[in-house]
Amino acid sequence: MDAAETLAPEIRNKALALGFAAVGFAPAELGAESRERLQEFLAAGWHGEMGWMESRAEQRAVPRALWAAAKSIIVVGLSYLPEGDPLAGLARRDAGNLSVYARGRDYHDILKGKLKHLAQFVISRAGGEVKVFVDTAPVMEKPLAGRAGLGWIGKHTNLVSRQHGSWLFLGEIYTTLALPTAAPTSDHCGSCRRCLEICPTQAFPAPYRLDARRCISYLTIEHRGPIPHELRPLLGNRIYGCDDCLAVCPWNRFAQVAAAGGLHARADLTEPLLGELAGLGEAGFRRRFAGSPIKRIGWRRFLRNVLVAIGNSADPSLVGAARAHCGDGDAVVAEAAAWAVARLAGGEAV
């Protein structure tokens, strides 16, 4: 057994000791299928306003275009499966529903901290150079995770693991070391279509294809302008992200509840009342969401989402909360407020 084959199990054991649920090793390259899917996605315009996907497409599709010295990529997964039903909050129309990943501390901070410890361990054991990435660089995380043996890309275009279902945060360490790599995991979706059928906005043109412009996560997080009128009623009370397609995956039955304490839901981010959120103001928003990934979309975009949820609430007691923003200096917010007032009055703003 050569040094690289000895090092790989040591890295795996260290990763698990740091709290990662899964770890694997991939070559610093992606297959033609991954590159073709990215090109198809961009050519169809399915990326919407996410221009950064197109501007750095080559580095995304070709890992060595991001760092020419890379030989291997260590891919890790951190479980964030919540306790209880992740979709239970959708039934409360007077409260906002936040994506599971946004109910605790910002996962970027938690994951990057653990990754840096792992990277330091790799350098201490074998030298070489490393670069650490967590969802903030042109890295095709899910295809790399598939090549590393962590799972496969499901019909909902997210990673699925036989051990952890659809609830894995991913992180990568690019390294100049040549590590033994795993065989990619085969697809185990079979004939199941649950993730496709549950999507409120029908954002999947076909299995394994996503039109982000119809995805609730995109609409509530990445999209800056008014949410299209025809899609607003379909958002329900989802004010930041959407977990529907993840939550119904049958492979989740094997997943374990998240071990990292920082990923557990904060009490004030579990079914927060819409009327209270609408009255936060910008300073209150910053205080409420300090240390949360929600803070990055800013107060105005978040308020737009809250107002759409108020319009969908069928709760006349929330009319005042919406009307208070009809004169907002931000045209997108003001329009969403007027729409919410009209919806609650039994009509719809045009």
Sequence and secondary structure as in RCSB ss.txt:
>XXXX:A:sequence
MDAAETLAPEIRNKALALGFAAVGFAPAELGAESRERLQEFLAAGWHGEMGWMESRAEQRAVPRALWAAAKSIIV
VGLSYLPEGDPLAGLARRDAGNLSVYARGRDYHDILKGKLKHLAQFVISRAGGEVKVFVDTAPVMEKPLAGRAGL
GWIGKHTNLVSRQHGSWLFLGEIYTTLALPTAAPTSDHCGSCRRCLEICPTQAFPAPYRLDARRCISYLTIEHRG
PIPHELRPLLGNRIYGCDDCLAVCPWNRFAQVAAAGGLHARADLTEPLLGELAGLGEAGFRRRFAGSPIKRIGWR
RFLRNVLVAIGNSADPSLVGAARAHCGDGDAVVAEAAAWAVARLAGGEAV
>XXXX:A:secstr
  HHHHHHHHHHHHHHHTT SEEEEEES   HHHHHHHHHHHHTTTTTT HHHHHTHHHHH HHHH TT  EEEE
EEEE   SS TTGGGG TTB EE GGGSSS HHHHHHHHHHHHHHHHHHHH   EEEESSSSS  HHHHHHHTTS
 EE TTSSEEBTTTBT EEEEEEEESS            TT  HHHHH TT   SBTTB  GGG HHIIIII  S
   TTTHHHHTTEEE   HHHHT GGGGG      GGGS  GGGSS BHHHHHT HHHHHHHHTTTSGGGGGHHH
HHHHHHHHHHHHS  GGGHHHHHTTTT SSHHHHHHHHHHHHHHTTS   
